[in-house]
Amino acid sequence: MIKKYKKNLPAFSLLEVIVVLIIVSVGLVGVVNLMAASLRTQNSNRDTLVAYDLAQEGLELIRNVRDTNWRNGAAWNQYITGDVNGTKYKVDFAHFQPQSVAGIDETLLQFSSTTNQYLYDASSTDTIFHRLITITANGSVSSTVTCLVEWNDRGDTRRFELQTELYDWK
């Protein structure tokens, strides 16, 4: 016995299927682009937070030098003397005494996985961050300390800067 098929059954044509697939593809491309933009923004925000913490840490390290000078009976600005044009330094936890530098190119930070700290240590892993501390003398009793953190974000140079005043108030 041979069955007869009805030719007029409702169904989707090939053209309708192709149109639906194109519409779904365009929607998926939009979602993928949104996810990629979200990941880029997330990475950029992470780098900005790290830069803020590194800048704050730089200021705290200079305050530590001043406070240690007081405890040891030395001049408050020993090792951190600035001039009116600003003296440039790099400083980290491994070295108490800040090191003079010519510019920001000499201040690439490395990350030590053993101590979980950012250091100027050749045996650690390079990061994207540079930290430059500039101390400008405002007379004999105060100095302006500026900490600049600079990094490269997808071809753009990004900067974060914090500033504070140090006083010989003791």
PyMOL commands that place a pseudoatom at each C-alpha (Angstrom):
pseudoatom trace, name=CA, resn=MET, resi=1, chain=A, elem=C, hetatm=0, pos=[0.000, 0.000, 0.000]
pseudoatom trace, name=CA, resn=ILE, resi=2, chain=A, elem=C, hetatm=0, pos=[1.367, 3.376, -1.042]
pseudoatom trace, name=CA, resn=LYS, resi=3, chain=A, elem=C, hetatm=0, pos=[0.745, 6.403, 1.115]
pseudoatom trace, name=CA, resn=LYS, resi=4, chain=A, elem=C, hetatm=0, pos=[0.007, 9.685, -0.459]
pseudoatom trace, name=CA, resn=TYR, resi=5, chain=A, elem=C, hetatm=0, pos=[1.573, 12.801, 1.000]
pseudoatom trace, name=CA, resn=LYS, resi=6, chain=A, elem=C, hetatm=0, pos=[-0.315, 16.021, 1.127]
pseudoatom trace, name=CA, resn=LYS, resi=7, chain=A, elem=C, hetatm=0, pos=[1.512, 18.783, -0.627]
pseudoatom trace, name=CA, resn=ASN, resi=8, chain=A, elem=C, hetatm=0, pos=[-0.273, 21.729, 0.930]
pseudoatom trace, name=CA, resn=LEU, resi=9, chain=A, elem=C, hetatm=0, pos=[0.758, 21.226, 4.571]
pseudoatom trace, name=CA, resn=PRO, resi=10, chain=A, elem=C, hetatm=0, pos=[1.823, 24.403, 6.390]
pseudoatom trace, name=CA, resn=ALA, resi=11, chain=A, elem=C, hetatm=0, pos=[5.642, 24.585, 6.763]
pseudoatom trace, name=CA, resn=PHE, resi=12, chain=A, elem=C, hetatm=0, pos=[8.559, 27.008, 6.714]
pseudoatom trace, name=CA, resn=SER, resi=13, chain=A, elem=C, hetatm=0, pos=[10.088, 27.853, 3.404]
pseudoatom trace, name=CA, resn=LEU, resi=14, chain=A, elem=C, hetatm=0, pos=[13.834, 27.973, 2.936]
pseudoatom trace, name=CA, resn=LEU, resi=15, chain=A, elem=C, hetatm=0, pos=[13.703, 31.762, 2.646]
pseudoatom trace, name=CA, resn=GLU, resi=16, chain=A, elem=C, hetatm=0, pos=[11.910, 32.098, 5.991]
pseudoatom trace, name=CA, resn=VAL, resi=17, chain=A, elem=C, hetatm=0, pos=[14.496, 29.900, 7.710]
pseudoatom trace, name=CA, resn=ILE, resi=18, chain=A, elem=C, hetatm=0, pos=[17.378, 31.955, 6.269]
pseudoatom trace, name=CA, resn=VAL, resi=19, chain=A, elem=C, hetatm=0, pos=[15.780, 35.241, 7.412]
pseudoatom trace, name=CA, resn=VAL, resi=20, chain=A, elem=C, hetatm=0, pos=[15.308, 33.907, 10.951]
pseudoatom trace, name=CA, resn=LEU, resi=21, chain=A, elem=C, hetatm=0, pos=[18.931, 32.689, 11.079]
pseudoatom trace, name=CA, resn=ILE, resi=22, chain=A, elem=C, hetatm=0, pos=[20.197, 36.111, 9.946]
pseudoatom trace, name=CA, resn=ILE, resi=23, chain=A, elem=C, hetatm=0, pos=[18.144, 37.893, 12.622]
pseudoatom trace, name=CA, resn=VAL, resi=24, chain=A, elem=C, hetatm=0, pos=[19.394, 35.528, 15.350]
pseudoatom trace, name=CA, resn=SER, resi=25, chain=A, elem=C, hetatm=0, pos=[23.011, 35.918, 14.132]
pseudoatom trace, name=CA, resn=VAL, resi=26, chain=A, elem=C, hetatm=0, pos=[22.814, 39.717, 14.276]
pseudoatom trace, name=CA, resn=GLY, resi=27, chain=A, elem=C, hetatm=0, pos=[21.458, 39.484, 17.811]
pseudoatom trace, name=CA, resn=LEU, resi=28, chain=A, elem=C, hetatm=0, pos=[24.244, 37.117, 18.884]
pseudoatom trace, name=CA, resn=VAL, resi=29, chain=A, elem=C, hetatm=0, pos=[26.929, 39.379, 17.385]
pseudoatom trace, name=CA, resn=GLY, resi=30, chain=A, elem=C, hetatm=0, pos=[25.549, 42.254, 19.466]
pseudoatom trace, name=CA, resn=VAL, resi=31, chain=A, elem=C, hetatm=0, pos=[25.658, 40.158, 22.632]
pseudoatom trace, name=CA, resn=VAL, resi=32, chain=A, elem=C, hetatm=0, pos=[29.243, 39.025, 21.937]
pseudoatom trace, name=CA, resn=ASN, resi=33, chain=A, elem=C, hetatm=0, pos=[30.336, 42.636, 21.319]
pseudoatom trace, name=CA, resn=LEU, resi=34, chain=A, elem=C, hetatm=0, pos=[28.689, 43.703, 24.574]
pseudoatom trace, name=CA, resn=MET, resi=35, chain=A, elem=C, hetatm=0, pos=[30.524, 40.954, 26.463]
pseudoatom trace, name=CA, resn=ALA, resi=36, chain=A, elem=C, hetatm=0, pos=[33.876, 41.952, 24.916]
pseudoatom trace, name=CA, resn=ALA, resi=37, chain=A, elem=C, hetatm=0, pos=[33.325, 45.618, 25.820]
pseudoatom trace, name=CA, resn=SER, resi=38, chain=A, elem=C, hetatm=0, pos=[32.405, 44.594, 29.353]
pseudoatom trace, name=CA, resn=LEU, resi=39, chain=A, elem=C, hetatm=0, pos=[35.640, 42.603, 29.714]
pseudoatom trace, name=CA, resn=ARG, resi=40, chain=A, elem=C, hetatm=0, pos=[37.725, 45.531, 28.387]
pseudoatom trace, name=CA, resn=THR, resi=41, chain=A, elem=C, hetatm=0, pos=[36.053, 47.898, 30.849]
pseudoatom trace, name=CA, resn=GLN, resi=42, chain=A, elem=C, hetatm=0, pos=[36.581, 45.446, 33.692]
pseudoatom trace, name=CA, resn=ASN, resi=43, chain=A, elem=C, hetatm=0, pos=[40.319, 45.175, 32.908]
pseudoatom trace, name=CA, resn=SER, resi=44, chain=A, elem=C, hetatm=0, pos=[40.634, 48.942, 32.622]
pseudoatom trace, name=CA, resn=ASN, resi=45, chain=A, elem=C, hetatm=0, pos=[38.903, 49.439, 35.983]
pseudoatom trace, name=CA, resn=ARG, resi=46, chain=A, elem=C, hetatm=0, pos=[41.168, 46.827, 37.598]
pseudoatom trace, name=CA, resn=ASP, resi=47, chain=A, elem=C, hetatm=0, pos=[44.274, 48.616, 36.306]
pseudoatom trace, name=CA, resn=THR, resi=48, chain=A, elem=C, hetatm=0, pos=[42.970, 51.968, 37.566]
pseudoatom trace, name=CA, resn=LEU, resi=49, chain=A, elem=C, hetatm=0, pos=[42.387, 50.519, 41.046]
pseudoatom trace, name=CA, resn=VAL, resi=50, chain=A, elem=C, hetatm=0, pos=[45.879, 49.012, 41.100]
pseudoatom trace, name=CA, resn=ALA, resi=51, chain=A, elem=C, hetatm=0, pos=[47.319, 52.373, 40.003]
pseudoatom trace, name=CA, resn=TYR, resi=52, chain=A, elem=C, hetatm=0, pos=[45.454, 54.162, 42.800]
pseudoatom trace, name=CA, resn=ASP, resi=53, chain=A, elem=C, hetatm=0, pos=[46.778, 51.691, 45.370]
pseudoatom trace, name=CA, resn=LEU, resi=54, chain=A, elem=C, hetatm=0, pos=[50.332, 52.018, 44.017]
pseudoatom trace, name=CA, resn=ALA, resi=55, chain=A, elem=C, hetatm=0, pos=[50.133, 55.829, 44.178]
pseudoatom trace, name=CA, resn=GLN, resi=56, chain=A, elem=C, hetatm=0, pos=[48.793, 55.741, 47.742]
pseudoatom trace, name=CA, resn=GLU, resi=57, chain=A, elem=C, hetatm=0, pos=[51.496, 53.233, 48.685]
pseudoatom trace, name=CA, resn=GLY, resi=58, chain=A, elem=C, hetatm=0, pos=[54.176, 55.531, 47.237]
pseudoatom trace, name=CA, resn=LEU, resi=59, chain=A, elem=C, hetatm=0, pos=[53.003, 58.428, 49.419]
pseudoatom trace, name=CA, resn=GLU, resi=60, chain=A, elem=C, hetatm=0, pos=[52.882, 56.165, 52.486]
pseudoatom trace, name=CA, resn=LEU, resi=61, chain=A, elem=C, hetatm=0, pos=[56.427, 54.924, 51.831]
pseudoatom trace, name=CA, resn=ILE, resi=62, chain=A, elem=C, hetatm=0, pos=[57.700, 58.526, 51.793]
pseudoatom trace, name=CA, resn=ARG, resi=63, chain=A, elem=C, hetatm=0, pos=[55.775, 59.261, 55.027]
pseudoatom trace, name=CA, resn=ASN, resi=64, chain=A, elem=C, hetatm=0, pos=[57.450, 56.180, 56.500]
pseudoatom trace, name=CA, resn=VAL, resi=65, chain=A, elem=C, hetatm=0, pos=[60.873, 57.607, 55.633]
pseudoatom trace, name=CA, resn=ARG, resi=66, chain=A, elem=C, hetatm=0, pos=[59.977, 60.893, 57.347]
pseudoatom trace, name=CA, resn=ASP, resi=67, chain=A, elem=C, hetatm=0, pos=[58.601, 59.124, 60.447]
pseudoatom trace, name=CA, resn=THR, resi=68, chain=A, elem=C, hetatm=0, pos=[61.614, 56.809, 60.680]
pseudoatom trace, name=CA, resn=ASN, resi=69, chain=A, elem=C, hetatm=0, pos=[63.908, 59.832, 60.442]
pseudoatom trace, name=CA, resn=TRP, resi=70, chain=A, elem=C, hetatm=0, pos=[62.095, 61.356, 63.434]
pseudoatom trace, name=CA, resn=ARG, resi=71, chain=A, elem=C, hetatm=0, pos=[62.364, 58.109, 65.433]
pseudoatom trace, name=CA, resn=ASN, resi=72, chain=A, elem=C, hetatm=0, pos=[66.086, 57.921, 64.718]
pseudoatom trace, name=CA, resn=GLY, resi=73, chain=A, elem=C, hetatm=0, pos=[66.678, 61.551, 65.654]
pseudoatom trace, name=CA, resn=ALA, resi=74, chain=A, elem=C, hetatm=0, pos=[67.668, 62.546, 62.112]
pseudoatom trace, name=CA, resn=ALA, resi=75, chain=A, elem=C, hetatm=0, pos=[66.428, 65.510, 60.106]
pseudoatom trace, name=CA, resn=TRP, resi=76, chain=A, elem=C, hetatm=0, pos=[62.832, 64.917, 59.003]
pseudoatom trace, name=CA, resn=ASN, resi=77, chain=A, elem=C, hetatm=0, pos=[63.747, 65.205, 55.328]
pseudoatom trace, name=CA, resn=GLN, resi=78, chain=A, elem=C, hetatm=0, pos=[66.896, 63.074, 55.335]
pseudoatom trace, name=CA, resn=TYR, resi=79, chain=A, elem=C, hetatm=0, pos=[66.876, 60.884, 52.165]
pseudoatom trace, name=CA, resn=ILE, resi=80, chain=A, elem=C, hetatm=0, pos=[63.823, 62.766, 50.836]
pseudoatom trace, name=CA, resn=THR, resi=81, chain=A, elem=C, hetatm=0, pos=[65.142, 66.264, 50.263]
pseudoatom trace, name=CA, resn=GLY, resi=82, chain=A, elem=C, hetatm=0, pos=[63.591, 67.966, 47.310]
pseudoatom trace, name=CA, resn=ASP, resi=83, chain=A, elem=C, hetatm=0, pos=[64.478, 71.152, 45.514]
pseudoatom trace, name=CA, resn=VAL, resi=84, chain=A, elem=C, hetatm=0, pos=[62.256, 73.868, 44.079]
pseudoatom trace, name=CA, resn=ASN, resi=85, chain=A, elem=C, hetatm=0, pos=[62.190, 72.092, 40.699]
pseudoatom trace, name=CA, resn=GLY, resi=86, chain=A, elem=C, hetatm=0, pos=[61.306, 68.723, 42.235]
pseudoatom trace, name=CA, resn=THR, resi=87, chain=A, elem=C, hetatm=0, pos=[63.581, 65.763, 42.842]
pseudoatom trace, name=CA, resn=LYS, resi=88, chain=A, elem=C, hetatm=0, pos=[62.493, 62.445, 41.317]
pseudoatom trace, name=CA, resn=TYR, resi=89, chain=A, elem=C, hetatm=0, pos=[62.654, 59.171, 43.245]
pseudoatom trace, name=CA, resn=LYS, resi=90, chain=A, elem=C, hetatm=0, pos=[61.579, 55.561, 43.174]
pseudoatom trace, name=CA, resn=VAL, resi=91, chain=A, elem=C, hetatm=0, pos=[60.875, 53.720, 46.412]
pseudoatom trace, name=CA, resn=ASP, resi=92, chain=A, elem=C, hetatm=0, pos=[59.527, 50.320, 47.439]
pseudoatom trace, name=CA, resn=PHE, resi=93, chain=A, elem=C, hetatm=0, pos=[59.272, 48.097, 50.505]
pseudoatom trace, name=CA, resn=ALA, resi=94, chain=A, elem=C, hetatm=0, pos=[62.597, 46.389, 49.837]
pseudoatom trace, name=CA, resn=HIS, resi=95, chain=A, elem=C, hetatm=0, pos=[64.636, 49.614, 50.054]
pseudoatom trace, name=CA, resn=PHE, resi=96, chain=A, elem=C, hetatm=0, pos=[64.083, 52.093, 52.865]
pseudoatom trace, name=CA, resn=GLN, resi=97, chain=A, elem=C, hetatm=0, pos=[66.069, 54.840, 51.204]
pseudoatom trace, name=CA, resn=PRO, resi=98, chain=A, elem=C, hetatm=0, pos=[64.439, 56.240, 48.050]
pseudoatom trace, name=CA, resn=GLN, resi=99, chain=A, elem=C, hetatm=0, pos=[66.614, 56.058, 44.946]
pseudoatom trace, name=CA, resn=SER, resi=100, chain=A, elem=C, hetatm=0, pos=[67.058, 59.093, 42.690]
pseudoatom trace, name=CA, resn=VAL, resi=101, chain=A, elem=C, hetatm=0, pos=[65.986, 58.622, 39.079]
pseudoatom trace, name=CA, resn=ALA, resi=102, chain=A, elem=C, hetatm=0, pos=[66.091, 60.807, 35.982]
pseudoatom trace, name=CA, resn=GLY, resi=103, chain=A, elem=C, hetatm=0, pos=[62.542, 60.079, 34.840]
pseudoatom trace, name=CA, resn=ILE, resi=104, chain=A, elem=C, hetatm=0, pos=[59.612, 57.717, 34.754]
pseudoatom trace, name=CA, resn=ASP, resi=105, chain=A, elem=C, hetatm=0, pos=[61.323, 55.360, 32.289]
pseudoatom trace, name=CA, resn=GLU, resi=106, chain=A, elem=C, hetatm=0, pos=[63.545, 54.138, 35.159]
pseudoatom trace, name=CA, resn=THR, resi=107, chain=A, elem=C, hetatm=0, pos=[60.635, 53.247, 37.446]
pseudoatom trace, name=CA, resn=LEU, resi=108, chain=A, elem=C, hetatm=0, pos=[59.088, 50.062, 36.019]
pseudoatom trace, name=CA, resn=LEU, resi=109, chain=A, elem=C, hetatm=0, pos=[57.604, 48.028, 38.866]
pseudoatom trace, name=CA, resn=GLN, resi=110, chain=A, elem=C, hetatm=0, pos=[57.882, 44.245, 39.054]
pseudoatom trace, name=CA, resn=PHE, resi=111, chain=A, elem=C, hetatm=0, pos=[55.537, 41.958, 40.954]
pseudoatom trace, name=CA, resn=SER, resi=112, chain=A, elem=C, hetatm=0, pos=[57.044, 39.492, 43.396]
pseudoatom trace, name=CA, resn=SER, resi=113, chain=A, elem=C, hetatm=0, pos=[54.886, 36.391, 43.686]
pseudoatom trace, name=CA, resn=THR, resi=114, chain=A, elem=C, hetatm=0, pos=[56.750, 35.287, 46.827]
pseudoatom trace, name=CA, resn=THR, resi=115, chain=A, elem=C, hetatm=0, pos=[55.946, 38.475, 48.783]
pseudoatom trace, name=CA, resn=ASN, resi=116, chain=A, elem=C, hetatm=0, pos=[52.890, 39.629, 46.766]
pseudoatom trace, name=CA, resn=GLN, resi=117, chain=A, elem=C, hetatm=0, pos=[54.400, 43.116, 46.501]
pseudoatom trace, name=CA, resn=TYR, resi=118, chain=A, elem=C, hetatm=0, pos=[55.312, 45.514, 43.735]
pseudoatom trace, name=CA, resn=LEU, resi=119, chain=A, elem=C, hetatm=0, pos=[59.074, 46.088, 43.851]
pseudoatom trace, name=CA, resn=TYR, resi=120, chain=A, elem=C, hetatm=0, pos=[61.979, 47.371, 41.777]
pseudoatom trace, name=CA, resn=ASP, resi=121, chain=A, elem=C, hetatm=0, pos=[63.541, 43.916, 41.804]
pseudoatom trace, name=CA, resn=ALA, resi=122, chain=A, elem=C, hetatm=0, pos=[65.092, 42.419, 38.683]
pseudoatom trace, name=CA, resn=SER, resi=123, chain=A, elem=C, hetatm=0, pos=[64.209, 38.874, 39.795]
pseudoatom trace, name=CA, resn=SER, resi=124, chain=A, elem=C, hetatm=0, pos=[60.451, 39.546, 39.763]
pseudoatom trace, name=CA, resn=THR, resi=125, chain=A, elem=C, hetatm=0, pos=[57.929, 39.648, 36.917]
pseudoatom trace, name=CA, resn=ASP, resi=126, chain=A, elem=C, hetatm=0, pos=[57.582, 42.915, 34.980]
pseudoatom trace, name=CA, resn=THR, resi=127, chain=A, elem=C, hetatm=0, pos=[54.255, 44.725, 35.231]
pseudoatom trace, name=CA, resn=ILE, resi=128, chain=A, elem=C, hetatm=0, pos=[52.737, 47.496, 33.132]
pseudoatom trace, name=CA, resn=PHE, resi=129, chain=A, elem=C, hetatm=0, pos=[53.077, 50.077, 35.923]
pseudoatom trace, name=CA, resn=HIS, resi=130, chain=A, elem=C, hetatm=0, pos=[55.677, 52.810, 36.438]
pseudoatom trace, name=CA, resn=ARG, resi=131, chain=A, elem=C, hetatm=0, pos=[55.706, 54.773, 39.730]
pseudoatom trace, name=CA, resn=LEU, resi=132, chain=A, elem=C, hetatm=0, pos=[57.548, 58.089, 39.994]
pseudoatom trace, name=CA, resn=ILE, resi=133, chain=A, elem=C, hetatm=0, pos=[57.692, 60.141, 43.178]
pseudoatom trace, name=CA, resn=THR, resi=134, chain=A, elem=C, hetatm=0, pos=[58.560, 63.823, 42.922]
pseudoatom trace, name=CA, resn=ILE, resi=135, chain=A, elem=C, hetatm=0, pos=[59.433, 65.832, 46.031]
pseudoatom trace, name=CA, resn=THR, resi=136, chain=A, elem=C, hetatm=0, pos=[59.394, 69.615, 45.789]
pseudoatom trace, name=CA, resn=ALA, resi=137, chain=A, elem=C, hetatm=0, pos=[60.757, 71.628, 48.727]
pseudoatom trace, name=CA, resn=ASN, resi=138, chain=A, elem=C, hetatm=0, pos=[58.500, 74.408, 50.012]
pseudoatom trace, name=CA, resn=GLY, resi=139, chain=A, elem=C, hetatm=0, pos=[61.054, 75.802, 52.428]
pseudoatom trace, name=CA, resn=SER, resi=140, chain=A, elem=C, hetatm=0, pos=[62.682, 74.150, 55.425]
pseudoatom trace, name=CA, resn=VAL, resi=141, chain=A, elem=C, hetatm=0, pos=[59.509, 72.856, 57.079]
pseudoatom trace, name=CA, resn=SER, resi=142, chain=A, elem=C, hetatm=0, pos=[57.449, 71.330, 54.276]
pseudoatom trace, name=CA, resn=SER, resi=143, chain=A, elem=C, hetatm=0, pos=[57.620, 69.518, 50.959]
pseudoatom trace, name=CA, resn=THR, resi=144, chain=A, elem=C, hetatm=0, pos=[55.063, 68.617, 48.322]
pseudoatom trace, name=CA, resn=VAL, resi=145, chain=A, elem=C, hetatm=0, pos=[55.116, 64.924, 47.448]
pseudoatom trace, name=CA, resn=THR, resi=146, chain=A, elem=C, hetatm=0, pos=[53.576, 63.842, 44.150]
pseudoatom trace, name=CA, resn=CYS, resi=147, chain=A, elem=C, hetatm=0, pos=[53.232, 60.203, 43.184]
pseudoatom trace, name=CA, resn=LEU, resi=148, chain=A, elem=C, hetatm=0, pos=[52.584, 59.498, 39.512]
pseudoatom trace, name=CA, resn=VAL, resi=149, chain=A, elem=C, hetatm=0, pos=[51.642, 56.005, 38.339]
pseudoatom trace, name=CA, resn=GLU, resi=150, chain=A, elem=C, hetatm=0, pos=[51.672, 55.499, 34.592]
pseudoatom trace, name=CA, resn=TRP, resi=151, chain=A, elem=C, hetatm=0, pos=[50.729, 52.452, 32.534]
pseudoatom trace, name=CA, resn=ASN, resi=152, chain=A, elem=C, hetatm=0, pos=[49.908, 51.474, 28.966]
pseudoatom trace, name=CA, resn=ASP, resi=153, chain=A, elem=C, hetatm=0, pos=[46.315, 50.407, 28.303]
pseudoatom trace, name=CA, resn=ARG, resi=154, chain=A, elem=C, hetatm=0, pos=[45.757, 49.056, 24.753]
pseudoatom trace, name=CA, resn=GLY, resi=155, chain=A, elem=C, hetatm=0, pos=[48.092, 51.620, 23.204]
pseudoatom trace, name=CA, resn=ASP, resi=156, chain=A, elem=C, hetatm=0, pos=[46.984, 54.556, 25.369]
pseudoatom trace, name=CA, resn=THR, resi=157, chain=A, elem=C, hetatm=0, pos=[49.174, 55.895, 28.162]
pseudoatom trace, name=CA, resn=ARG, resi=158, chain=A, elem=C, hetatm=0, pos=[47.073, 56.208, 31.303]
pseudoatom trace, name=CA, resn=ARG, resi=159, chain=A, elem=C, hetatm=0, pos=[48.136, 58.195, 34.379]
pseudoatom trace, name=CA, resn=PHE, resi=160, chain=A, elem=C, hetatm=0, pos=[47.036, 58.431, 37.975]
pseudoatom trace, name=CA, resn=GLU, resi=161, chain=A, elem=C, hetatm=0, pos=[48.513, 61.049, 40.284]
pseudoatom trace, name=CA, resn=LEU, resi=162, chain=A, elem=C, hetatm=0, pos=[48.186, 61.728, 44.005]
pseudoatom trace, name=CA, resn=GLN, resi=163, chain=A, elem=C, hetatm=0, pos=[49.714, 64.602, 45.926]
pseudoatom trace, name=CA, resn=THR, resi=164, chain=A, elem=C, hetatm=0, pos=[50.236, 65.436, 49.590]
pseudoatom trace, name=CA, resn=GLU, resi=165, chain=A, elem=C, hetatm=0, pos=[52.158, 67.829, 51.787]
pseudoatom trace, name=CA, resn=LEU, resi=166, chain=A, elem=C, hetatm=0, pos=[54.806, 66.610, 54.245]
pseudoatom trace, name=CA, resn=TYR, resi=167, chain=A, elem=C, hetatm=0, pos=[55.561, 68.817, 57.218]
pseudoatom trace, name=CA, resn=ASP, resi=168, chain=A, elem=C, hetatm=0, pos=[58.194, 68.908, 59.907]
pseudoatom trace, name=CA, resn=TRP, resi=169, chain=A, elem=C, hetatm=0, pos=[55.518, 69.223, 62.568]
pseudoatom trace, name=CA, resn=LYS, resi=170, chain=A, elem=C, hetatm=0, pos=[57.188, 67.201, 65.285]
for i in range(1, 170): cmd.bond("trace and resi %d" % i, "trace and resi %d" % (i + 1))
show_as sticks, trace
zoom trace
